[in-house]
Amino acid sequence: MLKVYNYKDLNRKEIEELCKRNIDSNQNIRATVTEIIDEVKLNGDEALRGYAKQFDGIALNQLYLDKEELKRIAEKAGEAEKNAIQLAYNNIRKFHETQIPSEQKVETTKGVICWREYRAIEKVGLYIPGGTAVLPSTFLMLGIPAILAGCKEIIVCSPPQKDGKVNAYLAFCAILLGIERIYLAGGAQAIAAMAYGTESITKVDKIFGPGNQYVTKAKTIIQSESQTAIDMPAGPSEVLVIADESANPEYVAADLLAQAEHGIDSQAVLVSNSQRIINETILELERQLPLLPRAEIASKAIANSYAIYCKDLTEAMEYSNIYAPEHLILATDLWEEISPKIINAGSVFLGHLTPESAGDYASGTNHTLPTSSYARAYSGVSVDSFIKKITFQHISKEGIKNLGPAVETLAALEGLEAHKNAVSVRLKNN
């Protein structure tokens, strides 16, 4: 069950060690992933078929499902599930529509006009995990902002199920989003296929989507070695809950387990200024855990998790900002008072009735978020993630006369005579 630490007893090095997660210290994961990437680069579709047989136990004749096949699969989805997906789709779209950028032109000097315009990234790749859990919610979280941004080509990869297809809910999401093809590739091999291209899969400009440590490692490798960008390092999921005396231990335990059931390498952290809340939450974990269908997975994740006792909420927030959680839950009546102190977090859930599950599925915010302390520097996926902002400027006759002399002076200061001359010839002729 949860290990418990006292914050005041921890030195800086111990805190840094506690905040580390999913470290590939022996480089074993990197070695495996590098081998997979090299194989896909060399053998393309053939490599993808080989890995489907090796990892998924499926012999694939065709590496994708087309629109007609997706429609047939989607017909198997239940009405209640389709209604829930539709509601989630509506909320996610509504939230992301507000992110479509619009900026004003600025006259920086009389006759000098500057502005920015956005352009969609032309080709994007969406990775939809399908290991121990299939995630149609991730399809919505990535597909909706890609479509709103106006991306011209959207490549979708997801591991094949035991029948060599995808499940009905992924297929229904594809129809809802207008996606005409899903490629049956998972893991590091799918990331490599989208980064370098194969006979069937187009090389993309940017890859999106969460995954296990192998997927995350593949993304970080291809970002440094190919001309393909990534959204962020989004690996195994994590949550940090700050809870005080006003918290409900049953709710807190449920939130910790909701994260733990993602996978054995997920992490759930409780930070509290109440020893009673810590003790009662541990009892609740012991009560709720055996009831879960994924109890074995969740129990391994909980064994890798912990609780920290802090003297007050200020100290609790201090630890949270060092940890930089993917998901941060403020299980306290004082959430309005302490939320301005948040510096590092992927997505925040305020109060006792706001479970992280709501953000995972249907409140509207995006659930593709930075993990492993990358929330110190990265944001979650949004419409912004799928666009580039290009700067423009136009200078009139009046503008070159007003701005030109300063540019000449600065160019001369840096010893760049050709820069100076590009302005001087214009000043001479206008």
N, C-alpha and C positions, 0 to 999 in steps of 0.2 A: 504494500500500500504506500501512500505518499510519505516520502521522507520529509522531515520538518527541520528547518533551520531558523536560527535567530539572527536577524539582520545585523544587530550590533556586534555579534561575535565573528562576522565575516570580514576578512581583510580584502583589499582591492583585487588581489590575485584570485582569491577564492570566488569573489563575485564574478570576475571575468570567466572563470572556469564553469560556473553554474550557467552563465549565459550562452556558452557554446552549445551548439547542437548540430547534428548531422555532419560531423567532421570526418573527412576521408583521410585520416592521419597516415595510413599505410599506402595511400594512392591506389588501393585495389580497385575502387570504383572507376577511377580515371583510366586505369589500364584496360579494364573491360570495355568501357565506353569508347575509348580510342580505337580499339580493335573493331568494334561494331561500326563506327563511323568510316573507318578505312575500307571495310568490307562493302558497305553501301556505296561509297564513292567508286569503288572498283567494279562492282557487279550489279548495281542498280536494282531493278525489279527482282532479279534472281535472288539477290541477298535478302530482300524483303520476304519473299516466299520461304526461304530457308529459315529465317528467324520466326516467321509465323508458325512453322512446323515445330521448331525447337522450343519456343517460349509459350505458344498458345495451343500447341497440339492440333493445328489445323493445316490441311493441305489446300491451298488456295489456287483455283484455276484462274480467277480474276481478282485483281487487287482492289477493286472498288465496287460500290453499289450505285447504280444510276437512279435517276428520279423515279422511274416506274417501279423499280424494286423497292425503293424507300417508301413509296405510297402503299404498296402491298403490305410491307412490314408494319407501317404506321396504323393500318386498319385493326391490328391486334391490340392497340392501346385501349385501356378502359376509359369510359366517359369521365369518371371522377378525376382520373389522372390527367386526362387531356384538359379538363376545365382548370385544374390547378396549374398546369403548365401555361395555359392561356393567361391566367391571372398574373402569374409571375412575369410572363412576356410583357404584358401591358404595363406593369409597374416598373420593370427594368427599362423599358423603352421610354416611359414618361420621365424617369429620372435622368436618363442619358441624353434625351432631347435638349435638356437645358444646357448641355455642355458644348453645343455646336457654336464655335467661336465667331465673333464679329468685332472687328476693331476699327477705330477711327483713323483717318489720315491726320498727320501732324505736320504743321509748318514749323520746322526747327529754326530756320532763319528765313527772312523775307525772300521768297522765291525758291526755297528748298523744301520740297514736300517728301515726307517719308511715311511708309506704312507697311503693314504685313498682311499677307493673304495666306489662307491655308489650302493645301492640296492633300488629297488622300494618298496614303501609301498604296501603290498600284497593286502589288501582289502580297497577300498576307497568308500565313499558315496558322491554323487553329489546331492545337492538340487537345483532344478530349480524352482524359484518362479512362481506362476501362479495366483496371486490374482487379483488386478485391471489391471495388464498387464502381458501377457505371454512373456517370455524372451528366445527365441531360441539363442540369442547371448550369454547368460550365459552358455548355454549347450556347445557351442563351446569353450568358455573361460576356462571351467573346463575340458571338455572331451579331448581336444587336448593335454594339458600338461600331463594329466593322462596317455594317450596312449603313448606319447613320453617317459615318465619315465619308462614305462613297467609294470604298475600295473596289477596284474593277474586277479583281480575281481573288476569290477566297477558297483556299485549299483546306480541307478538313480531314484530319487523320484520327482514327480511333482503333484500338485493338479489336480484332474479330472475337466474337463470342464462340462458344463451343459448337454452334451450328454454322459457323463461318459467316455469320451476318452481324448486324448490330441489333440492339434491343429496340422494341417498338417505340420507346420514349425518345431515344436519340433520333429515330426515323421521323417521328412526329415533329420534333424540333426542327429538323432539316426542312420539312415541308412548310412549317410556319415561317421559317427564316428565308425561304426561297433558295436554299442550297441544293444544287442538283446532283451532287456526287459526294460520297464519303469514301475515303481510302482506308482500307483495312490494314493499318500498320500502327504498331504501338511502340512504346519505349524509346530508347535512344535511337533505334533504327528509323523511327518515324521522323524524329528531329533531323537526323542526317539526310533523309530523303528530301525533306522540305528545304534544307539548307543548300544542298548541292544539286538536287534534281535527279530524277531517274527517267526511264522510258515512259512511265505512266504519270509521274508526279512532277509538276512544274516547280522549278526553283523559285522560292519566294524572297521578298525583300526583308520581311520581319516575321518572327515566329512568336506565337502567344500560347499561353496555357500552363497550368500547374502540372506537377507529376511527382514521381518518387525521386530518390537521390540519383538514379541513373538518368532520368529525363533532365533533371536540373543540371547535372554535370555535363550532359550532352549540349545543353543550351549554352553553358558558359564556355565550352570548348569551341563550338562553332562560331560564337560571337567573336572570338579572338583569331580564328583561323580562316573564316569564310567572309564573304561580303554580305552576310545575312545578320541583321540585328535581332535582338530578343526584347521581350517586354520587360522582364526583370528576372532575377533568380527566385523562382517561386517553387519551393520544394515542399517537403512534408509539412503538414499543417500544425498550427500551434495556437494556444489561447493563454492569456494571462487574465486572471480575475482578481480585481481588488475588492475586498469585501470587509465591511465593518459590522458592528453590532446590529445594525438594521437589516442585514442580509438574511435570506432564508437558506439554510444549509441544504435543503432539498433541491432548491433551484441551482445553487452553486455546484453541487455534485453533478447534477444533470448536465450543466454547461461543460464541466470538465470532461465528462464521459462522452458528450457529443463530439468533442474534438478528438478524444482518445480513440474512438472507434474508426477514425479515418485510416489508421495504419499503425503498425508497431513502432514506427519511427516518429510518430506524432508526439507532441508534448503539451501537457496541461499544467499550468502553474497557478497556485493560489497564493495571494499576498494579502495578509490581514493583520489588523491591529487588535484582533480579538482571539485569544487562545480558545475560547469557547466555540467560536465559529469554525476554527480549524479542526478541533476535535469532533464536532458534530458533523462537519462535512466529510471527514474520514469515515465516520460511522455510516453516513448516507451512501458513500461510495461502496462500502462493503455490502450494503443492502441492495443498491440498484445494479451493481455490476453483474451479478450472476443472472439477472433477468434479461440481459441483452443477447440477441442472436449473435452479435459479434463480440461476445464477452472475452474470448481468448485473445483477440487482437487488442481490445481496449485494455485488458489487464496488463499486457506487455508494455503498452504505452504509458499506463499509470505507474508502472514500476520504474519507468525512466523519467518520471515527473516528480514534483516536490511542492511543498508549501514553505512560505517564509513568514515568520512573525516579525512585525514592525511595531515601533512604539506609537506611530500615528499615521494618518493618511498622507502626510507630506513625505514621510520616509517611504511609504508604499509607492507613491508616485515616482520618487527618486529611483527606486529599483526598477520600476516599469520602464522608465525612459532609458535606463542602461540596457535592459533586456530588449527593448524595441520590438514588441510583439506584433505578429500578424493581426491577431484579434485581441482587443482589449475590452473587457467588460467591467463597468463600474457598478458593482452591486452595493450601492449605498444611497441613502436619502440625500446625501450631500454632493451628488454628481455635478450639479450646476456650479458648486463652489470649487471643486477640484479639477473639472475638465479643462479650464484654461491653462493648467499646469502641464498638460500633455504636450510633449515635444516629439516623441517618436512612437508611432503606431500606424498600422495599416488601415484598420477600420475599428470604430469605437461604438460600443453598445451601452446606452445610458439608462440606469435605473434597474429596478427589479423585474420589470415585465418586458425587457428587451433582450431576448436570447440571441446568441450569435447565429442560431439556426435561421432566424428571420432574414438576416443578411445573406446567408448562404443560398437562400431560395427565392424569396418573393417580396421583400420590402422595397427593393428597387436599386439599392447600392450594389456595386460590383464585388464579387467575392474572389476575384483573382488578385492576390495581394502579395507584397514582399514578405518573405520569411527569413529566418536565421539572422536577425538583426539588420537586414537590408532596409527595414523601414526607417532607418536613420538617414537614408539617402534616396529611396525610391517611393513613388506613390503606387496605388493600385491601378488596375486597368481602367481606362475611361475612353471617351471619344478622342481625347488628346493623344492617346497612345497610337492611334491609327492615322494620324495626320502629321504633316510637316508644315511648319510656318515659314514662309519665304518672305524676306524683306525686299521692298521696292523703294526706289527714290527717283524723283524727277527734279531737275534743276533748270530754271528759266534763265534768260539773259540777266535779269535782275539778281537772281540767285547766285550765278557764278561770279558776278561782280562783288557781292556781299561776302560770299564764303571763300572765293578763290585765294585771296591774299593770305588768309590764315592757313590754308592747305599748303600753299607754297612755302610758308615759313616752317611749318611742321616737317615737310618733306626735306627741306634743306637741313633742318636740325638733325634729322636721322641720316643724312648723307645719301638720300635717294633722289638723285637728280632727275631721273626719268619720271618719277612720280611728280616732281615739281613741274617739269616741262609739260606733262599732260594737262595741267591747269593753265600754265603760262600761254600755250598756243591758243587756248580758248579765250583768255582775257585779251590777247592781242587782236583777235578777230571779231570781238563782240563789244 
